[in-house]
Amino acid sequence: MFRERGSDADWFGVEFLVYYERSQIRNFGYVRRKDCGDIPDGEYDVREGEDERRRKWKNGMGSGK
């Protein structure tokens, strides 16, 4: 689940392809909204896993399309 960083907007579902190297994320192949909408450039909070860990993700230069 993603949400624009620093906002109270609703969380939205995403689909993504991640490449790992030795258990570390090496690169995102793509990130896109499940509803097929665009993800504008900016910083996003990411909520993942059963314990809903949070991390920051930055979309820039059209990498989320």
PQR file with spaces between the fields and no chain letter, atoms N, CA, C, O and H, PARSE charges and radii, in Angstrom:
ATOM       1  N    MET     1       0.851   -1.170    0.000 -0.4000 1.5000
ATOM       2  CA   MET     1       0.000    0.000    0.000 -0.0000 2.0000
ATOM       3  C    MET     1       0.897    1.233    0.000  0.5500 1.7000
ATOM       4  O    MET     1       1.901    1.288    0.710 -0.5500 1.4000
ATOM       5  N    PHE     2       0.516    2.222   -0.809 -0.4000 1.5000
ATOM       6  CA   PHE     2       1.255    3.469   -0.919 -0.0000 2.0000
ATOM       7  C    PHE     2       0.354    4.639   -0.536  0.5500 1.7000
ATOM       8  O    PHE     2      -0.870    4.567   -0.650 -0.5500 1.4000
ATOM       9  H    PHE     2      -0.300    2.177   -1.386  0.4000 1.0000
ATOM      10  N    ARG     3       0.982    5.708   -0.083 -0.4000 1.5000
ATOM      11  CA   ARG     3       0.289    6.972    0.170 -0.0000 2.0000
ATOM      12  C    ARG     3       1.303    8.088   -0.004  0.5500 1.7000
ATOM      13  O    ARG     3       2.466    7.944    0.372 -0.5500 1.4000
ATOM      14  H    ARG     3       1.976    5.767    0.009  0.4000 1.0000
ATOM      15  N    GLU     4       0.861    9.198   -0.574 -0.4000 1.5000
ATOM      16  CA   GLU     4       1.767   10.328   -0.748 -0.0000 2.0000
ATOM      17  C    GLU     4       2.310   10.755    0.611  0.5500 1.7000
ATOM      18  O    GLU     4       1.556   10.947    1.565 -0.5500 1.4000
ATOM      19  H    GLU     4      -0.084    9.315   -0.879  0.4000 1.0000
ATOM      20  N    ARG     5       3.621   10.897    0.680 -0.4000 1.5000
ATOM      21  CA   ARG     5       4.291   11.220    1.938 -0.0000 2.0000
ATOM      22  C    ARG     5       3.825   12.567    2.481  0.5500 1.7000
ATOM      23  O    ARG     5       3.757   13.556    1.751 -0.5500 1.4000
ATOM      24  H    ARG     5       4.233   10.740   -0.095  0.4000 1.0000
ATOM      25  N    GLY     6       3.507   12.586    3.776 -0.4000 1.5000
ATOM      26  CA   GLY     6       3.092   13.817    4.437 -0.0000 2.0000
ATOM      27  C    GLY     6       1.644   14.197    4.205  0.5500 1.7000
ATOM      28  O    GLY     6       1.244   15.313    4.534 -0.5500 1.4000
ATOM      29  H    GLY     6       3.563   11.783    4.369  0.4000 1.0000
ATOM      30  N    SER     7       0.849   13.300    3.647 -0.4000 1.5000
ATOM      31  CA   SER     7      -0.563   13.622    3.398 -0.0000 2.0000
ATOM      32  C    SER     7      -1.460   12.695    4.215  0.5500 1.7000
ATOM      33  O    SER     7      -1.016   11.694    4.776 -0.5500 1.4000
ATOM      34  H    SER     7       1.173   12.393    3.380  0.4000 1.0000
ATOM      35  N    ASP     8      -2.731   13.065    4.258 -0.4000 1.5000
ATOM      36  CA   ASP     8      -3.740   12.220    4.903 -0.0000 2.0000
ATOM      37  C    ASP     8      -4.586   11.509    3.857  0.5500 1.7000
ATOM      38  O    ASP     8      -5.679   11.031    4.162 -0.5500 1.4000
ATOM      39  H    ASP     8      -3.092   13.878    3.802  0.4000 1.0000
ATOM      40  N    ALA     9      -4.093   11.436    2.636 -0.4000 1.5000
ATOM      41  CA   ALA     9      -4.823   10.784    1.539 -0.0000 2.0000
ATOM      42  C    ALA     9      -4.994    9.298    1.843  0.5500 1.7000
ATOM      43  O    ALA     9      -4.292    8.736    2.684 -0.5500 1.4000
ATOM      44  H    ALA     9      -3.205   11.825    2.388  0.4000 1.0000
ATOM      45  N    ASP    10      -5.928    8.681    1.152 -0.4000 1.5000
ATOM      46  CA   ASP    10      -6.159    7.248    1.310 -0.0000 2.0000
ATOM      47  C    ASP    10      -4.964    6.461    0.779  0.5500 1.7000
ATOM      48  O    ASP    10      -4.296    6.886   -0.164 -0.5500 1.4000
ATOM      49  H    ASP    10      -6.499    9.138    0.469  0.4000 1.0000
ATOM      50  N    TRP    11      -4.705    5.313    1.394 -0.4000 1.5000
ATOM      51  CA   TRP    11      -3.687    4.389    0.903 -0.0000 2.0000
ATOM      52  C    TRP    11      -4.217    3.745   -0.372  0.5500 1.7000
ATOM      53  O    TRP    11      -5.424    3.535   -0.497 -0.5500 1.4000
ATOM      54  H    TRP    11      -5.247    4.968    2.160  0.4000 1.0000
ATOM      55  N    PHE    12      -3.339    3.428   -1.322 -0.4000 1.5000
ATOM      56  CA   PHE    12      -3.770    2.755   -2.543 -0.0000 2.0000
ATOM      57  C    PHE    12      -2.872    1.558   -2.817  0.5500 1.7000
ATOM      58  O    PHE    12      -1.685    1.564   -2.492 -0.5500 1.4000
ATOM      59  H    PHE    12      -2.359    3.599   -1.221  0.4000 1.0000
ATOM      60  N    GLY    13      -3.461    0.533   -3.419 -0.4000 1.5000
ATOM      61  CA   GLY    13      -2.747   -0.692   -3.734 -0.0000 2.0000
ATOM      62  C    GLY    13      -1.851   -0.521   -4.951  0.5500 1.7000
ATOM      63  O    GLY    13      -2.155    0.258   -5.854 -0.5500 1.4000
ATOM      64  H    GLY    13      -4.426    0.528   -3.683  0.4000 1.0000
ATOM      65  N    VAL    14      -0.742   -1.256   -4.968 -0.4000 1.5000
ATOM      66  CA   VAL    14       0.204   -1.197   -6.077 -0.0000 2.0000
ATOM      67  C    VAL    14       0.623   -2.602   -6.486  0.5500 1.7000
ATOM      68  O    VAL    14       0.504   -3.554   -5.715 -0.5500 1.4000
ATOM      69  H    VAL    14      -0.495   -1.889   -4.234  0.4000 1.0000
ATOM      70  N    GLU    15       1.110   -2.707   -7.699 -0.4000 1.5000
ATOM      71  CA   GLU    15       1.766   -3.917   -8.195 -0.0000 2.0000
ATOM      72  C    GLU    15       3.192   -3.517   -8.520  0.5500 1.7000
ATOM      73  O    GLU    15       3.429   -2.428   -9.044 -0.5500 1.4000
ATOM      74  H    GLU    15       1.206   -1.933   -8.325  0.4000 1.0000
ATOM      75  N    PHE    16       4.146   -4.391   -8.214 -0.4000 1.5000
ATOM      76  CA   PHE    16       5.527   -4.038   -8.503 -0.0000 2.0000
ATOM      77  C    PHE    16       6.353   -5.282   -8.764  0.5500 1.7000
ATOM      78  O    PHE    16       6.010   -6.385   -8.340 -0.5500 1.4000
ATOM      79  H    PHE    16       3.954   -5.275   -7.788  0.4000 1.0000
ATOM      80  N    LEU    17       7.439   -5.076   -9.466 -0.4000 1.5000
ATOM      81  CA   LEU    17       8.415   -6.119   -9.746 -0.0000 2.0000
ATOM      82  C    LEU    17       9.730   -5.648   -9.147  0.5500 1.7000
ATOM      83  O    LEU    17      10.208   -4.556   -9.455 -0.5500 1.4000
ATOM      84  H    LEU    17       7.718   -4.180   -9.811  0.4000 1.0000
ATOM      85  N    VAL    18      10.313   -6.481   -8.285 -0.4000 1.5000
ATOM      86  CA   VAL    18      11.534   -6.114   -7.580 -0.0000 2.0000
ATOM      87  C    VAL    18      12.620   -7.136   -7.889  0.5500 1.7000
ATOM      88  O    VAL    18      12.375   -8.343   -7.880 -0.5500 1.4000
ATOM      89  H    VAL    18       9.925   -7.368   -8.034  0.4000 1.0000
ATOM      90  N    TYR    19      13.812   -6.642   -8.161 -0.4000 1.5000
ATOM      91  CA   TYR    19      14.974   -7.505   -8.366 -0.0000 2.0000
ATOM      92  C    TYR    19      15.825   -7.490   -7.098  0.5500 1.7000
ATOM      93  O    TYR    19      16.186   -6.429   -6.589 -0.5500 1.4000
ATOM      94  H    TYR    19      14.011   -5.662   -8.168  0.4000 1.0000
ATOM      95  N    TYR    20      16.137   -8.686   -6.598 -0.4000 1.5000
ATOM      96  CA   TYR    20      16.935   -8.817   -5.379 -0.0000 2.0000
ATOM      97  C    TYR    20      18.335   -9.321   -5.706  0.5500 1.7000
ATOM      98  O    TYR    20      18.548  -10.023   -6.695 -0.5500 1.4000
ATOM      99  H    TYR    20      15.844   -9.548   -7.011  0.4000 1.0000
ATOM     100  N    GLU    21      19.274   -8.950   -4.858 -0.4000 1.5000
ATOM     101  CA   GLU    21      20.622   -9.497   -4.906 -0.0000 2.0000
ATOM     102  C    GLU    21      21.054   -9.724   -3.466  0.5500 1.7000
ATOM     103  O    GLU    21      21.213   -8.780   -2.692 -0.5500 1.4000
ATOM     104  H    GLU    21      19.101   -8.379   -4.055  0.4000 1.0000
ATOM     105  N    ARG    22      21.241  -11.000   -3.120 -0.4000 1.5000
ATOM     106  CA   ARG    22      21.642  -11.368   -1.749 -0.0000 2.0000
ATOM     107  C    ARG    22      20.698  -10.763   -0.711  0.5500 1.7000
ATOM     108  O    ARG    22      21.146  -10.133    0.246 -0.5500 1.4000
ATOM     109  H    ARG    22      21.111  -11.766   -3.749  0.4000 1.0000
ATOM     110  N    SER    23      19.419  -10.951   -0.897 -0.4000 1.5000
ATOM     111  CA   SER    23      18.369  -10.508    0.027 -0.0000 2.0000
ATOM     112  C    SER    23      18.228   -8.996    0.141  0.5500 1.7000
ATOM     113  O    SER    23      17.523   -8.520    1.031 -0.5500 1.4000
ATOM     114  H    SER    23      19.054  -11.463   -1.675  0.4000 1.0000
ATOM     115  N    GLN    24      18.867   -8.233   -0.723 -0.4000 1.5000
ATOM     116  CA   GLN    24      18.739   -6.783   -0.736 -0.0000 2.0000
ATOM     117  C    GLN    24      18.022   -6.362   -2.019  0.5500 1.7000
ATOM     118  O    GLN    24      18.278   -6.917   -3.087 -0.5500 1.4000
ATOM     119  H    GLN    24      19.439   -8.619   -1.447  0.4000 1.0000
ATOM     120  N    ILE    25      17.138   -5.396   -1.914 -0.4000 1.5000
ATOM     121  CA   ILE    25      16.487   -4.884   -3.117 -0.0000 2.0000
ATOM     122  C    ILE    25      17.545   -4.213   -3.974  0.5500 1.7000
ATOM     123  O    ILE    25      18.229   -3.292   -3.529 -0.5500 1.4000
ATOM     124  H    ILE    25      16.930   -4.945   -1.047  0.4000 1.0000
ATOM     125  N    ARG    26      17.672   -4.685   -5.209 -0.4000 1.5000
ATOM     126  CA   ARG    26      18.644   -4.107   -6.132 -0.0000 2.0000
ATOM     127  C    ARG    26      18.007   -3.049   -7.011  0.5500 1.7000
ATOM     128  O    ARG    26      18.592   -1.993   -7.253 -0.5500 1.4000
ATOM     129  H    ARG    26      17.116   -5.434   -5.571  0.4000 1.0000
ATOM     130  N    ASN    27      16.787   -3.341   -7.494 -0.4000 1.5000
ATOM     131  CA   ASN    27      16.151   -2.426   -8.433 -0.0000 2.0000
ATOM     132  C    ASN    27      14.658   -2.747   -8.520  0.5500 1.7000
ATOM     133  O    ASN    27      14.251   -3.894   -8.338 -0.5500 1.4000
ATOM     134  H    ASN    27      16.312   -4.199   -7.297  0.4000 1.0000
ATOM     135  N    PHE    28      13.849   -1.727   -8.797 -0.4000 1.5000
ATOM     136  CA   PHE    28      12.440   -1.924   -9.087 -0.0000 2.0000
ATOM     137  C    PHE    28      12.294   -2.007  -10.595  0.5500 1.7000
ATOM     138  O    PHE    28      12.695   -1.086  -11.306 -0.5500 1.4000
ATOM     139  H    PHE    28      14.179   -0.795   -8.945  0.4000 1.0000
ATOM     140  N    GLY    29      11.723   -3.099  -11.095 -0.4000 1.5000
ATOM     141  CA   GLY    29      11.454   -3.224  -12.519 -0.0000 2.0000
ATOM     142  C    GLY    29      10.319   -2.310  -12.931  0.5500 1.7000
ATOM     143  O    GLY    29      10.378   -1.675  -13.984 -0.5500 1.4000
ATOM     144  H    GLY    29      11.396   -3.847  -10.517  0.4000 1.0000
ATOM     145  N    TYR    30       9.284   -2.241  -12.104 -0.4000 1.5000
ATOM     146  CA   TYR    30       8.189   -1.298  -12.310 -0.0000 2.0000
ATOM     147  C    TYR    30       7.384   -1.200  -11.030  0.5500 1.7000
ATOM     148  O    TYR    30       7.418   -2.100  -10.190 -0.5500 1.4000
ATOM     149  H    TYR    30       9.236   -2.757  -11.249  0.4000 1.0000
ATOM     150  N    VAL    31       6.671   -0.117  -10.890 -0.4000 1.5000
ATOM     151  CA   VAL    31       5.691    0.080   -9.818 -0.0000 2.0000
ATOM     152  C    VAL    31       4.503    0.749  -10.473  0.5500 1.7000
ATOM     153  O    VAL    31       4.653    1.759  -11.161 -0.5500 1.4000
ATOM     154  H    VAL    31       6.644    0.613  -11.572  0.4000 1.0000
ATOM     155  N    ARG    32       3.315    0.186  -10.262 -0.4000 1.5000
ATOM     156  CA   ARG    32       2.113    0.800  -10.840 -0.0000 2.0000
ATOM     157  C    ARG    32       0.929    0.584   -9.914  0.5500 1.7000
ATOM     158  O    ARG    32       0.904   -0.358   -9.121 -0.5500 1.4000
ATOM     159  H    ARG    32       3.193   -0.634   -9.704  0.4000 1.0000
ATOM     160  N    ARG    33      -0.044    1.466  -10.028 -0.4000 1.5000
ATOM     161  CA   ARG    33      -1.259    1.346   -9.213 -0.0000 2.0000
ATOM     162  C    ARG    33      -2.064    0.155   -9.697  0.5500 1.7000
ATOM     163  O    ARG    33      -2.095   -0.142  -10.891 -0.5500 1.4000
ATOM     164  H    ARG    33      -0.023    2.230  -10.672  0.4000 1.0000
ATOM     165  N    LYS    34      -2.710   -0.520   -8.774 -0.4000 1.5000
ATOM     166  CA   LYS    34      -3.568   -1.646   -9.149 -0.0000 2.0000
ATOM     167  C    LYS    34      -4.768   -1.197   -9.975  0.5500 1.7000
ATOM     168  O    LYS    34      -5.292   -1.968  -10.778 -0.5500 1.4000
ATOM     169  H    LYS    34      -2.686   -0.280   -7.804  0.4000 1.0000
ATOM     170  N    ASP    35      -5.206    0.047   -9.783 -0.4000 1.5000
ATOM     171  CA   ASP    35      -6.345    0.550  -10.552 -0.0000 2.0000
ATOM     172  C    ASP    35      -5.911    1.155  -11.892  0.5500 1.7000
ATOM     173  O    ASP    35      -6.711    1.794  -12.574 -0.5500 1.4000
ATOM     174  H    ASP    35      -4.781    0.673   -9.130  0.4000 1.0000
ATOM     175  N    CYS    36      -4.645    0.950  -12.264 -0.4000 1.5000
ATOM     176  CA   CYS    36      -4.061    1.401  -13.530 -0.0000 2.0000
ATOM     177  C    CYS    36      -3.846    2.906  -13.614  0.5500 1.7000
ATOM     178  O    CYS    36      -3.503    3.413  -14.682 -0.5500 1.4000
ATOM     179  H    CYS    36      -3.995    0.431  -11.710  0.4000 1.0000
ATOM     180  N    GLY    37      -4.038    3.627  -12.526 -0.4000 1.5000
ATOM     181  CA   GLY    37      -3.778    5.057  -12.520 -0.0000 2.0000
ATOM     182  C    GLY    37      -2.285    5.346  -12.434  0.5500 1.7000
ATOM     183  O    GLY    37      -1.501    4.491  -12.024 -0.5500 1.4000
ATOM     184  H    GLY    37      -4.317    3.215  -11.658  0.4000 1.0000
ATOM     185  N    ASP    38      -1.904    6.542  -12.819 -0.4000 1.5000
ATOM     186  CA   ASP    38      -0.506    6.956  -12.742 -0.0000 2.0000
ATOM     187  C    ASP    38      -0.105    7.222  -11.293  0.5500 1.7000
ATOM     188  O    ASP    38      -0.941    7.559  -10.455 -0.5500 1.4000
ATOM     189  H    ASP    38      -2.541    7.237  -13.152  0.4000 1.0000
ATOM     190  N    ILE    39       1.177    7.067  -11.018 -0.4000 1.5000
ATOM     191  CA   ILE    39       1.758    7.452   -9.747 -0.0000 2.0000
ATOM     192  C    ILE    39       2.618    8.675  -10.045  0.5500 1.7000
ATOM     193  O    ILE    39       3.709    8.538  -10.598 -0.5500 1.4000
ATOM     194  H    ILE    39       1.856    6.794  -11.699  0.4000 1.0000
ATOM     195  N    PRO    40       2.143    9.868   -9.688 -0.5600 1.5000
ATOM     196  CA   PRO    40       2.918   11.075   -9.992  0.2800 2.0000
ATOM     197  C    PRO    40       4.274   11.061   -9.292  0.5500 1.7000
ATOM     198  O    PRO    40       4.441   10.417   -8.256 -0.5500 1.4000
ATOM     199  N    ASP    41       5.244   11.780   -9.867 -0.4000 1.5000
ATOM     200  CA   ASP    41       6.544   11.901   -9.226 -0.0000 2.0000
ATOM     201  C    ASP    41       6.372   12.486   -7.833  0.5500 1.7000
ATOM     202  O    ASP    41       5.523   13.350   -7.616 -0.5500 1.4000
ATOM     203  H    ASP    41       5.109   12.303  -10.708  0.4000 1.0000
ATOM     204  N    GLY    42       7.172   12.017   -6.896 -0.4000 1.5000
ATOM     205  CA   GLY    42       7.119   12.499   -5.520 -0.0000 2.0000
ATOM     206  C    GLY    42       7.579   11.428   -4.555  0.5500 1.7000
ATOM     207  O    GLY    42       8.079   10.382   -4.967 -0.5500 1.4000
ATOM     208  H    GLY    42       7.862   11.314   -7.071  0.4000 1.0000
ATOM     209  N    GLU    43       7.409   11.692   -3.266 -0.4000 1.5000
ATOM     210  CA   GLU    43       7.782   10.730   -2.232 -0.0000 2.0000
ATOM     211  C    GLU    43       6.530   10.119   -1.631  0.5500 1.7000
ATOM     212  O    GLU    43       5.517   10.788   -1.431 -0.5500 1.4000
ATOM     213  H    GLU    43       7.003   12.542   -2.932  0.4000 1.0000
ATOM     214  N    TYR    44       6.631    8.821   -1.347 -0.4000 1.5000
ATOM     215  CA   TYR    44       5.487    8.059   -0.854 -0.0000 2.0000
ATOM     216  C    TYR    44       5.868    7.257    0.369  0.5500 1.7000
ATOM     217  O    TYR    44       7.002    6.797    0.501 -0.5500 1.4000
ATOM     218  H    TYR    44       7.454    8.278   -1.509  0.4000 1.0000
ATOM     219  N    ASP    45       4.893    7.091    1.277 -0.4000 1.5000
ATOM     220  CA   ASP    45       5.030    6.144    2.374 -0.0000 2.0000
ATOM     221  C    ASP    45       4.575    4.798    1.855  0.5500 1.7000
ATOM     222  O    ASP    45       3.587    4.708    1.125 -0.5500 1.4000
ATOM     223  H    ASP    45       3.971    7.465    1.170  0.4000 1.0000
ATOM     224  N    VAL    46       5.289    3.754    2.227 -0.4000 1.5000
ATOM     225  CA   VAL    46       4.956    2.394    1.819 -0.0000 2.0000
ATOM     226  C    VAL    46       4.629    1.607    3.076  0.5500 1.7000
ATOM     227  O    VAL    46       5.402    1.618    4.034 -0.5500 1.4000
ATOM     228  H    VAL    46       6.091    3.827    2.820  0.4000 1.0000
ATOM     229  N    ARG    47       3.490    0.925    3.083 -0.4000 1.5000
ATOM     230  CA   ARG    47       3.083    0.075    4.201 -0.0000 2.0000
ATOM     231  C    ARG    47       3.084   -1.346    3.683  0.5500 1.7000
ATOM     232  O    ARG    47       2.392   -1.654    2.713 -0.5500 1.4000
ATOM     233  H    ARG    47       2.862    0.916    2.305  0.4000 1.0000
ATOM     234  N    GLU    48       3.859   -2.222    4.325 -0.4000 1.5000
ATOM     235  CA   GLU    48       3.987   -3.582    3.805 -0.0000 2.0000
ATOM     236  C    GLU    48       4.058   -4.603    4.925  0.5500 1.7000
ATOM     237  O    GLU    48       4.385   -4.275    6.066 -0.5500 1.4000
ATOM     238  H    GLU    48       4.421   -1.971    5.113  0.4000 1.0000
ATOM     239  N    GLY    49       3.751   -5.837    4.586 -0.4000 1.5000
ATOM     240  CA   GLY    49       3.868   -6.956    5.505 -0.0000 2.0000
ATOM     241  C    GLY    49       2.753   -7.008    6.522  0.5500 1.7000
ATOM     242  O    GLY    49       1.973   -6.068    6.673 -0.5500 1.4000
ATOM     243  H    GLY    49       3.486   -6.104    3.660  0.4000 1.0000
ATOM     244  N    GLU    50       2.697   -8.124    7.211 -0.4000 1.5000
ATOM     245  CA   GLU    50       1.653   -8.319    8.212 -0.0000 2.0000
ATOM     246  C    GLU    50       1.781   -7.336    9.365  0.5500 1.7000
ATOM     247  O    GLU    50       0.780   -6.959    9.974 -0.5500 1.4000
ATOM     248  H    GLU    50       3.331   -8.888    7.088  0.4000 1.0000
ATOM     249  N    ASP    51       3.008   -6.917    9.671 -0.4000 1.5000
ATOM     250  CA   ASP    51       3.204   -5.963   10.757 -0.0000 2.0000
ATOM     251  C    ASP    51       3.139   -4.512   10.273  0.5500 1.7000
ATOM     252  O    ASP    51       3.377   -3.582   11.043 -0.5500 1.4000
ATOM     253  H    ASP    51       3.821   -7.223    9.177  0.4000 1.0000
ATOM     254  N    GLU    52       2.815   -4.330    8.990 -0.4000 1.5000
ATOM     255  CA   GLU    52       2.632   -3.025    8.363 -0.0000 2.0000
ATOM     256  C    GLU    52       3.844   -2.114    8.558  0.5500 1.7000
ATOM     257  O    GLU    52       3.704   -0.940    8.898 -0.5500 1.4000
ATOM     258  H    GLU    52       2.622   -5.086    8.364  0.4000 1.0000
ATOM     259  N    ARG    53       5.037   -2.675    8.337 -0.4000 1.5000
ATOM     260  CA   ARG    53       6.253   -1.861    8.377 -0.0000 2.0000
ATOM     261  C    ARG    53       6.117   -0.725    7.391  0.5500 1.7000
ATOM     262  O    ARG    53       5.431   -0.849    6.377 -0.5500 1.4000
ATOM     263  H    ARG    53       5.150   -3.629    8.061  0.4000 1.0000
ATOM     264  N    ARG    54       6.764    0.372    7.684 -0.4000 1.5000
ATOM     265  CA   ARG    54       6.701    1.524    6.782 -0.0000 2.0000
ATOM     266  C    ARG    54       8.098    1.898    6.321  0.5500 1.7000
ATOM     267  O    ARG    54       9.071    1.804    7.070 -0.5500 1.4000
ATOM     268  H    ARG    54       7.322    0.473    8.508  0.4000 1.0000
ATOM     269  N    ARG    55       8.169    2.322    5.077 -0.4000 1.5000
ATOM     270  CA   ARG    55       9.417    2.827    4.509 -0.0000 2.0000
ATOM     271  C    ARG    55       9.069    3.928    3.529  0.5500 1.7000
ATOM     272  O    ARG    55       7.896    4.159    3.234 -0.5500 1.4000
ATOM     273  H    ARG    55       7.379    2.399    4.469  0.4000 1.0000
ATOM     274  N    LYS    56      10.082    4.604    3.026 -0.4000 1.5000
ATOM     275  CA   LYS    56       9.887    5.690    2.072 -0.0000 2.0000
ATOM     276  C    LYS    56      10.260    5.197    0.683  0.5500 1.7000
ATOM     277  O    LYS    56      11.218    4.440    0.528 -0.5500 1.4000
ATOM     278  H    LYS    56      11.035    4.417    3.266  0.4000 1.0000
ATOM     279  N    TRP    57       9.503    5.623   -0.333 -0.4000 1.5000
ATOM     280  CA   TRP    57       9.796    5.304   -1.712 -0.0000 2.0000
ATOM     281  C    TRP    57       9.663    6.585   -2.512  0.5500 1.7000
ATOM     282  O    TRP    57       8.726    7.354   -2.298 -0.5500 1.4000
ATOM     283  H    TRP    57       8.724    6.238   -0.207  0.4000 1.0000
ATOM     284  N    LYS    58      10.585    6.825   -3.429 -0.4000 1.5000
ATOM     285  CA   LYS    58      10.562    8.045   -4.236 -0.0000 2.0000
ATOM     286  C    LYS    58      10.358    7.684   -5.692  0.5500 1.7000
ATOM     287  O    LYS    58      11.080    6.853   -6.242 -0.5500 1.4000
ATOM     288  H    LYS    58      11.346    6.200   -3.604  0.4000 1.0000
ATOM     289  N    ASN    59       9.372    8.312   -6.314 -0.4000 1.5000
ATOM     290  CA   ASN    59       9.100    8.128   -7.734 -0.0000 2.0000
ATOM     291  C    ASN    59       9.594    9.380   -8.449  0.5500 1.7000
ATOM     292  O    ASN    59       9.184   10.498   -8.136 -0.5500 1.4000
ATOM     293  H    ASN    59       8.786    8.987   -5.866  0.4000 1.0000
ATOM     294  N    GLY    60      10.478    9.168   -9.409 -0.4000 1.5000
ATOM     295  CA   GLY    60      10.996   10.308  -10.154 -0.0000 2.0000
ATOM     296  C    GLY    60      11.259    9.950  -11.590  0.5500 1.7000
ATOM     297  O    GLY    60      11.517    8.791  -11.915 -0.5500 1.4000
ATOM     298  H    GLY    60      10.810    8.259   -9.663  0.4000 1.0000
ATOM     299  N    MET    61      11.195   10.926  -12.436 -0.4000 1.5000
ATOM     300  CA   MET    61      11.479   10.769  -13.868 -0.0000 2.0000
ATOM     301  C    MET    61      10.629    9.685  -14.519  0.5500 1.7000
ATOM     302  O    MET    61      11.107    8.952  -15.385 -0.5500 1.4000
ATOM     303  H    MET    61      10.986   11.867  -12.172  0.4000 1.0000
ATOM     304  N    GLY    62       9.364    9.585  -14.100 -0.4000 1.5000
ATOM     305  CA   GLY    62       8.446    8.652  -14.741 -0.0000 2.0000
ATOM     306  C    GLY    62       8.687    7.207  -14.424  0.5500 1.7000
ATOM     307  O    GLY    62       8.196    6.345  -15.153 -0.5500 1.4000
ATOM     308  H    GLY    62       8.976   10.181  -13.397  0.4000 1.0000
ATOM     309  N    SER    63       9.431    6.883  -13.354 -0.4000 1.5000
ATOM     310  CA   SER    63       9.761    5.485  -13.060 -0.0000 2.0000
ATOM     311  C    SER    63       8.567    4.668  -12.598  0.5500 1.7000
ATOM     312  O    SER    63       8.648    3.441  -12.550 -0.5500 1.4000
ATOM     313  H    SER    63       9.829    7.583  -12.762  0.4000 1.0000
ATOM     314  N    GLY    64       7.460    5.319  -12.256 -0.4000 1.5000
ATOM     315  CA   GLY    64       6.308    4.569  -11.770 -0.0000 2.0000
ATOM     316  C    GLY    64       5.287    4.281  -12.842  0.5500 1.7000
ATOM     317  O    GLY    64       4.198    3.797  -12.533 -0.5500 1.4000
ATOM     318  H    GLY    64       7.395    6.316  -12.295  0.4000 1.0000
ATOM     319  N    LYS    65       5.592    4.555  -14.061 -0.4000 1.5000
ATOM     320  CA   LYS    65       4.603    4.351  -15.130 -0.0000 2.0000
ATOM     321  C    LYS    65       4.868    3.067  -15.865  0.5500 1.7000
ATOM     322  O    LYS    65       4.139    2.727  -16.797 -0.5500 1.4000
ATOM     323  H    LYS    65       6.476    4.949  -14.312  0.4000 1.0000
